Each structure stands twice: as C-alpha cells, then as structure tokens.
Amino acid sequence: MPKYYVESGRVRLVLDAETTEQAAIRAFQWSSDRQAEVYAEPPSELIREAEASEFQLDDEITVNETGFGNDAETFDTLDIAALWQGGAFIWY
C-alpha cells in the first residue's frame, strides 16, 4: 500500500492508503478521533480547546506521495467529511 504525506492546518501525517482520496479520508478520521479523545477528558475548557485545535484540519487537505510541501493533490475538507460520513470509505 502506498505511503502518503498529508497536511492540513497544523496537522502533518504520513499514512498508508490505496489512493490520495483515501489518505485524505484517513486523515479526517484521525483528526476526529484525536479531538474526541481531548473532549472526553475533564480538564478546563480553555486547555481543552487549545489541545483540540492541534488536531483540527484546515479548509483544505493536501496529499502527496513524495513528501510534504511538494506538488500535492488538494481536497476540500467538507467534501472529504461528506465522503467519510456517507461511508464511501472501507476501513481495512
């Protein structure tokens, strides 16, 4: 399975996926999981918001097979969220 470099906002990940779109969807899932973990903890609201922002994606997700900051394919985060929500992605 190919390795992809995914960037969005402060998030930078290296993920295995079949396609660039699947890599973007995996990044969205990762972001959602990390934010859910932060909000499940009982610390103060200010600390919680700061921690969650570390895992929040920007309006676009860029995916590249050769590294960060190179000529990447760009996806709209809302489009990726819709694909994720619609179950268009099969987890292995």
N, C-alpha and C positions, 0 to 999 in steps of 0.2 A: 504494500500500500504506500503511495507517495506521501512525502512529508511536505507540509505547507507552513509558511510563515504568515501569521495572521496579526493584523494591527487594527486597533480602533480606540481612539482616545488614549488613555494611559495603558490600555491592555496590549500586551505583546505575547503571543503564544506560538509554539511550534506544535502542530497537530498532524496526526496521520488521518488521511481521508482518501476516498476514491476520486473526488473532484474538488475543485475550488469552492463550489457552492456548498458541498457537504462540509468542507472545512469551516466555512462561514457559519453554518448551522451549528456545528460542534462548538464554535467559539461562543455563539449566543447561548447555548445550553450551559457551557462552563460559567459564563457571566451570571446567568440566572441562578445557578447552583451556589456560587460564591456569595451572591447578595442574599440569598435565602439563609445561608449559614450565619451571616452577620446579623440579620434581623431576628434570628432565633435566639441570639444571646441577649442577656439582660443589661448590658452597660448603658450609660447615659445616652440620651437621644443625639447629642452633638457628636460624641465619639462614634456612635453607630452610623450616622450619616457620612462622616469622614471615611470610615472604613469601607462602607458600601460603594462610595464614589471611586475607590481604587479598582473596582471590578466592573464599572459601568462602561458600556460601549458608547461610542460616538454615533453620529447620524449615518456614517458610512463604515463599512468593514472592508479592509483591503487584504487580499490574499495573493501570495506569490510562492512559487515553488523553489525559487533560487535564493531567497533571503529577504530581510527587512529592508524597506526603503527603495527597493528596485521597481521595475516596471510591473506593477501589480494589477490584478483584476479587482474592480471595486463593486461592492454590493450595497444597496440601501438597507440599513438595519431594519426598517419597518417591513420591507419585503422578506427579509430573512426571518423575522419574527412571525410573519404570516405563514411561511413555509413550515417553520417549527411547530406552530400552533395547529396547523392543518394535518400534521403527521406525515408530511411528504418525505420525511427522512427516516430511514430504517437504521436503528442502532444495532451494532454487532457486539 
